[in-house]
């Protein structure tokens, strides 16, 4: 659904962003992308879960760094009844920010592109790691591995030195310190829920001259969450995200170009349950209750 009274600023793979004058309207849709293709089947309710998890983390980390969240009350917007019903629970009204075009990635475990680099060269973001590490091994300490943001394609991994050359040494150090601080806070909370936060990516910007956390934060779409009890070094752990869909797609004779295949109901249901589970467990721990 497209909003009638607000201009569309950008339509990403899974989110729509609208201009509301002083603020932006961030809408998490139920669209799902895999292998950079937006699939024709949506995951009903996924957008609400991602939004509510971002809201939870923005609230939990606001003492570590300000963020861009203003409100989740869509009744303050000029909407039709149908639009209001659609936006409820999947929308954040946020401050506009001067975005820093850097993905601030923190890795606590060896996985994804980080593992591929290590397997090829023994390094992570260009820096040496101890020999003999396996996939899903915990790193000696969380690693800050920035990337240049690319809205149209894959982000480009860069070294910390390159980051300093792009944004300046003072801001580069601040981005690294804040990224690691928020990751360590979130990782400790996730551990209480029996979940490993293997890695995540943050985005930052300046709001009225103050460095702030923006975009989404610590969702299954921007983070790699694993079931702690099932992690076996050397094997790819099951994650709380769309990995179920990716695994199913890999069984098909599909060339990974649009249009993608329709997702069976059973795969849709299992995927949604994974998103729901990570939200329920993290939010229960955050509220001081048991999952």
N, C-alpha and C positions, 0 to 999 in steps of 0.2 A: 504494500500500500504506500502511495506517495502522498505527502501532505500538500494541501491546496494553498495554504496561506503563508508558507515559508519556502524560500528558495533552497533547492538542494545544492549544498556545497560540494559534497563528494559522496559517491556511492562505491563503497568497497565491496569486497567479496561477501562479507556477512553483515556489514553495518552501513547505515545511511546517516549522513550528517547534514543538518539543516541550519540555516542562518536565522537566528531570532533577535537580530539587532545587537544588543549588548552581549548576548550569550549565544551558545551553540546548542542544538538539540541532537544528542547522540542516541540513535535507535539501533538496538541489537535485534536483527531479524532472526528468523529461524533457518536462513539459508545455510548451506554447508558446502565448503569447498574442500577438494582433495586433489593433490598433485596440480595445484593452481587452476583447477577447473571448478566452476560453480555447478554443483550437481542439480538435476531437475527436481529431486525430492527434498523437501524440507524436514527438519526435526522439530516437530511441534513442541513449543515450550522452551527450546534451547536458549532463545534470546533472553527470556525472563531470568533463567538460571545464571547466565553469564553476567547480566546486569546486576542482579542481587548479590552475586559474589564480589563484583567490583565495588559495589557500595559498602559491603562488609569490610573489605580490605582498606578502602579509603578511610573509613571511620577508625579502624584499628591502627592505621599508620600515620594519622594526622599529627601526632606529637613528634614523629620522626621528620616529617616534611609536609608543608601545606600541599593541598591538591586542588584540582579545578572544579570539584563537585559543588554545585550551588543548590540544587533541589531535584527531587524526583516527583514533584507534584505537577502532573500534566494538566490539572484543572486551571492552572494559571495561564495556559496557552490558549490561543484562538483556534479551537479545534471543533470539528463536527463530533457528534456522539460516536459515530463509527470510528473516527480517528482516535478519540480519547480512549475508547475501549481497547483499541489495538495497541496504543502506546503504553498503557498502564503496566507497570512492573518491568518494562523492557527499555525504559528511557531514562537518560540522565540529562539534566539541564546544567550546562557547565560554563565556566568562564572561558572567554577566548584567551588564547595564550600565544606567545611567540615561540613556536615549536622549535626545539633543537633536533635537527634531522639526523639523529643518532639513535639506533636501537641499543640500549644499555643492557646487555645480556650478562647474567650471572649463572655460572655452572657450578653445581656442587658435586655432580657425578658425571662420569664419562658416558656420553650418549649422543646420538644424532650426528650432526656435522662435526662436533667436537671429537667424537670417537673416530670418525673417518680421518680427520687430520692427524690424530695421534697414531692411528694404525699405519699411516703412510710415512710420517716423519718424526714421531716421538714427541711432537709439540702440541700445544694448545694455544691458539691465537699467537702463534709464532714463538712461544716461550716453552722451554724444555720441561718435560715431566719425567718422573722416575720411570725406568724401564719396567716391563712386566705387568703393567696395568691391563685389566680386561674391561670389556664392555660392561657398563652398570657399576663399575667400581667407584667408591667414594674418592674424590680428589683429596690430596693432602690438605688443601684449604680451598674455600670457594674462590673461583676464578672469574675475574671481570673480563669479558671478551666482547668488546663493542663491535658494532657493524654500522655501515652507512645505510640509512633508511632509503628504501626504494618502493614507492607506492605501487608501481606498475609491475614489478618483478621481484626476483630474489634480492634480499639485502646482501651487501658486500662486506664480508668480515674484514676488519682492520686491526692493527696492533694498537696497544696503548700509546705508543710513540706517535703513530699516525693520528690518533684521536687528539693528542695534544697539539699537533700541527694544525688540525682543522679548527678546533674550538679554543685553543689557547691552553697553556699548562694549568692555570688556576681552575678553570671550569672543568677541564678533564679530570683533575684530582677530585673535585667536588662531586662530579657525576659518579666516579668510581666509588668514593666513600659512601655516598647515599645509596647507591645500588646495592652494595655489599651489606650495609646496615639494614635495609628493608628486607633483603633476602634472608639474612640470618634471623631476623625477627619472625618472618613468615615461616621459615623452615622449622623453627623451634615449636611454633604453634601447630604446624601440620604434623610434626612428630608425635604430639600428644593425641592426635586422631589416628595414629597408626599409618600415616601417609608420609612418603618421602617427596619433598619438593626437589626434583632432580635439577631442574634449571628453569629460568624464567627470563622475560625481557620487560624492561621498563621504558617508558617514554617520559621525557621531561620538557618543560617549557618555562618561559618567564611570564608571570602574571603581575602586572604593575611593578615590574623590575625584580620580583622575587622568584627564585627557582622553585618550581612546583611540579608535583607528580601529575601527569595527565594521561589521557586515553583510557584504556581499560587497564586493570591491574590484577595480576595473580589469578587469572581465570584459566580453565583448562585449555583455552585457545591460545593463551600467551605463555603458558607454563607446561612443564612436564611433571605431572603428579603420578607417583607409583604407589601401589599397595606395598607397604614396608615388609610385611610378612612373606611376600612372594618373590622378593628380589633375589636373584641368583647371579653372582658375578659370572660374566661370560655369556649370559643370555639376555635377550631383549625383554625387559619386564613389561607386563600389561599396564597400560596407562589409562587414566580417567579422562578420556577424550574421544575423538573420532577414530581412534586406531582400529576399532571394530570395523568401521566402514572401509578404511584403507586396506585392512587384511582381506576383506571380502572382494574389494576391487582387484586385488592382486591375483585372485583366482579366475578372473575373467579375461577374455580375449578382447581387451580394450586398449587402444593406443594412447590413452591419457590425454586426449584432446577433446574439446567440446564438440557436440553435446555429450555429457556423461550419461551413464545408464541410470535408470530408475532404481532406487534402493528398495529392496523388499521390506514389508512391514516388520518382519521379525528383526531385521538388522536395525531399523529405525528405533524400535522399542528398546532393544538392548543398548543402543548408543545413548538414548535419553536417560536410561537408568544409570549409566555410568556418570553422566553429568550430574544427575540428581544426587547420587551417592556422595560424590566429593563435596558438593555444596552442603548436604545435610551434616556430614561428619565434621567439616571445618566450622560450620556455623554453630553446631552444638558445642564444640570445644570452646569457641569464642564466647559463647553465652555461659560457659562454666558448667555445662551439663554433659552427660555421657551420651555418645551416639547410640 
